[in-house]
Amino acid sequence: MTVAVDRTKCIGCGACVMECSLEAIDLVDGVAVPDPQKCKDLGACVKVCPTNALSLAVPAQAQANPEQRSPEAGSKFNLKDPLPEAVSDYSQGNEKKTIRSQVSPVAGGDVWSGVWVIIEYSNGRIAPVSWELLGEGRKLADSLGCELCGVIAGHQVEGVIPEAFAYGAEKVYVVDHPVLKDYRTEPYAEAIAALVRKYQPEIILMGATSMGRDVFPAVATKMQTGLTADCTVLGIDPETKLLQQTRPAFGGNIMATILCRTRRPQMATVRPRVMGMPERVEGRSGELIREEFALTEEDFRTKVLEFIPADAKSAFLDKAEIIVAVGLGIAAKRNLVLAEELAEALGATLAGSRGAVEAGWLSHDQQVGQSGVTVRPKVYIAIGISGAIQHLVGMETSDFIIAINNDPEAPILRVANYGIVGDLFQIVPALTAEFKKRLQHGVAN
Ligand SMILES: Cc1cc2nc3c(=O)[nH]c(=O)nc-3n(C[C@H](O)[C@H](O)[C@H](O)COP(=O)(O)OP(=O)(O)OC[C@H]3O[C@@H](n4cnc5c(N)ncnc54)[C@H](O)[C@@H]3O)c2cc1C
């Protein structure tokens, strides 16, 4: 008898490792691997396993065909690998080996490899977060030693392809079909899921835009995998090679790092402007793979009757270069005019805290922060905003922050490059007058 592990059930919790007094079982790539040379069939690990992934089994050495995971295999992850029955071949001396069986390097096999970025293209517009994610995806792919690929689903997308290469994709998958002309959840989710099923990427990323927030959960559901929304940091665990997906949790009071251990692909969305923009290299090219879209208009119930663009002012808050943001410190809606005048003088976009939005002074799409928009302007002027963590996560990567607050202990002052402590009703009109004067005279600074 010896211990066998059902890899489809093992969740890598480590309970068996803790329980084994002989140190005869260990976690390798997040999966329990018994060492038959140390194991004495005590069965303690089998009893403690919360998912019944372990059992005492008879070895069938003759059928074993273990294959050592080579460094070139990078992060390739085989979900459906059952442990070969001949566990006696797992270790040689002190050297522990990770077994891979039925590994197929071609599409359609069980190998999940590659970092994909879904490039959002709709109504002739590419969401710039797609390029930010190609920059971030590059780092992840380099850590894993795998390919970085872009995915474009839409209609008449030819112009987008060279851009995807220019921003760093090595390979681009394209599904171009009239059904994908206007964004709808069902066809887009179907197009992406079909590609994922065929090519099996290990990680897929998309912007936490309206489209990303809508289509990614549908894709995750189709793939029966996990999805971490609104990540602010992504990384690769050097040991397990799992995607570390970090995002604010519990109302923004802690940063939680979330792992998707047992399902593939690992899926995450990231808000616009959280990651930096990568360098664009004109003329860079790579491999282009065009895929058919098998479904027709009749297969989908939702029809687009009309496209009404969002209010231009608020729609581009995440791209604004100068933002004047107000908080509850302005005390009443009538005082908004102070911020509006300052914004007009600077050619800035008006935004605010959730406090200001809930007071009815601004619309929700003008809200900066965790439950609003993430911004990264060159200049962010915060007027009467305290700087709660939920606000800071949406603006603290701004290039230059000016905060006006009458409380010297206000948290916003800790992230500000310039903090002006005083009454906003005196300071803001004075600033507006001074900016107007200087800009009229063509003084740049
Ligand atoms: C799950 C969750 C999500 C959230 N998401 C967001 C989000 O996306 N964005 C967001 O902003 N908040 C968010 N919040 C709310 C957040 O916690 C704060 O409540 C909110 O940011 C406070 O808004 P405020 O800074 O405008 O108001 P306050 O905290 O009341 O601050 C007002 C500030 O104005 C200053 N002030 C008052 N009078 C003057 C004056 N005359 N001159 C100068 N300064 C003055 C005060 O000193 C104070 O610092 C969220 C909360 C939760 C629980």
The ligand as a Tripos MOL2 file, in Angstrom:
@<TRIPOS>MOLECULE
LIG
   53    58     1     0     0
SMALL
NO_CHARGES

@<TRIPOS>ATOM
      1 C1        -16.7880   50.0770    0.7370 C.3       1 LIG1
      2 C2        -16.5290   51.5530    0.7010 C.ar      1 LIG1
      3 C3        -16.1810   52.1200   -0.5000 C.ar      1 LIG1
      4 C4        -15.9030   53.5000   -0.5500 C.ar      1 LIG1
      5 N1        -15.5390   54.0460   -1.7330 N.ar      1 LIG1
      6 C5        -15.1890   55.3380   -1.7710 C.ar      1 LIG1
      7 C6        -14.7200   55.9310   -2.9710 C.ar      1 LIG1
      8 O1        -14.6670   55.3080   -4.0360 O.2       1 LIG1
      9 N2        -14.3540   57.2320   -2.9410 N.ar      1 LIG1
     10 C7        -14.4020   57.9910   -1.8180 C.ar      1 LIG1
     11 O2        -14.0380   59.1750   -1.8540 O.2       1 LIG1
     12 N3        -14.8620   57.4560   -0.6610 N.ar      1 LIG1
     13 C8        -15.2650   56.1630   -0.6320 C.ar      1 LIG1
     14 N4        -15.7520   55.6530    0.5310 N.ar      1 LIG1
     15 C9        -16.0710   56.5770    1.6380 C.3       1 LIG1
     16 C10       -14.8840   57.0120    2.4500 C.3       1 LIG1
     17 O3        -14.6640   56.0780    3.4750 O.3       1 LIG1
     18 C11       -15.1110   58.3900    3.0830 C.3       1 LIG1
     19 O4        -16.2840   58.3190    3.8390 O.3       1 LIG1
     20 C12       -15.2570   59.4920    2.0700 C.3       1 LIG1
     21 O5        -14.1790   59.4850    1.1740 O.3       1 LIG1
     22 C13       -15.2700   60.8460    2.8270 C.3       1 LIG1
     23 O6        -15.4830   61.8600    1.9140 O.3       1 LIG1
     24 P1        -14.8680   63.3170    2.1890 P.3       1 LIG1
     25 O7        -13.3780   63.2090    2.3000 O.co2     1 LIG1
     26 O8        -15.4210   64.1950    1.1400 O.co2     1 LIG1
     27 O9        -15.5480   63.7190    3.5440 O.3       1 LIG1
     28 P2        -14.9340   63.8690    4.9990 P.3       1 LIG1
     29 O10       -14.2630   62.6360    5.4140 O.co2     1 LIG1
     30 O11       -16.0500   64.3570    5.8400 O.co2     1 LIG1
     31 O12       -13.8190   64.9970    4.8660 O.3       1 LIG1
     32 C14       -14.0840   66.3380    4.7160 C.3       1 LIG1
     33 C15       -12.7670   67.0580    4.8960 C.3       1 LIG1
     34 O13       -12.9460   68.4320    4.6420 O.3       1 LIG1
     35 C16       -12.1660   69.1630    5.5670 C.3       1 LIG1
     36 N5        -12.7710   70.4820    5.7160 N.ar      1 LIG1
     37 C17       -13.9680   70.8110    6.2820 C.ar      1 LIG1
     38 N6        -14.1870   72.1250    6.1930 N.ar      1 LIG1
     39 C18       -13.1160   72.6650    5.5620 C.ar      1 LIG1
     40 C19       -12.7440   73.9600    5.1880 C.ar      1 LIG1
     41 N7        -13.5670   75.0120    5.4050 N.pl3     1 LIG1
     42 N8        -11.5530   74.1650    4.5930 N.ar      1 LIG1
     43 C20       -10.7170   73.1420    4.3540 C.ar      1 LIG1
     44 N9        -11.0300   71.8590    4.6810 N.ar      1 LIG1
     45 C21       -12.2160   71.6300    5.2680 C.ar      1 LIG1
     46 C22       -12.2070   68.3510    6.8330 C.3       1 LIG1
     47 O14       -11.0860   68.6240    7.6640 O.3       1 LIG1
     48 C23       -12.1770   66.9370    6.2880 C.3       1 LIG1
     49 O15       -10.8480   66.4480    6.2190 O.3       1 LIG1
     50 C24       -16.0290   54.2910    0.6090 C.ar      1 LIG1
     51 C25       -16.3750   53.6880    1.8200 C.ar      1 LIG1
     52 C26       -16.6240   52.3470    1.8530 C.ar      1 LIG1
     53 C27       -16.9920   51.7230    3.1610 C.3       1 LIG1
@<TRIPOS>BOND
     1     1     2 1
     2     2     3 ar
     3     2    52 ar
     4     3     4 ar
     5     4     5 ar
     6     4    50 ar
     7     5     6 ar
     8     6     7 ar
     9     6    13 1
    10     7     8 2
    11     7     9 ar
    12     9    10 ar
    13    10    11 2
    14    10    12 ar
    15    12    13 ar
    16    13    14 ar
    17    14    15 1
    18    14    50 ar
    19    15    16 1
    20    16    17 1
    21    16    18 1
    22    18    19 1
    23    18    20 1
    24    20    21 1
    25    20    22 1
    26    22    23 1
    27    23    24 1
    28    24    25 2
    29    24    26 1
    30    24    27 1
    31    27    28 1
    32    28    29 2
    33    28    30 1
    34    28    31 1
    35    31    32 1
    36    32    33 1
    37    33    34 1
    38    33    48 1
    39    34    35 1
    40    35    36 1
    41    35    46 1
    42    36    37 ar
    43    36    45 ar
    44    37    38 ar
    45    38    39 ar
    46    39    40 ar
    47    39    45 ar
    48    40    41 1
    49    40    42 ar
    50    42    43 ar
    51    43    44 ar
    52    44    45 ar
    53    46    47 1
    54    46    48 1
    55    48    49 1
    56    50    51 ar
    57    51    52 ar
    58    52    53 1
@<TRIPOS>SUBSTRUCTURE
     1 LIG1         1 GROUP 0 **** ****
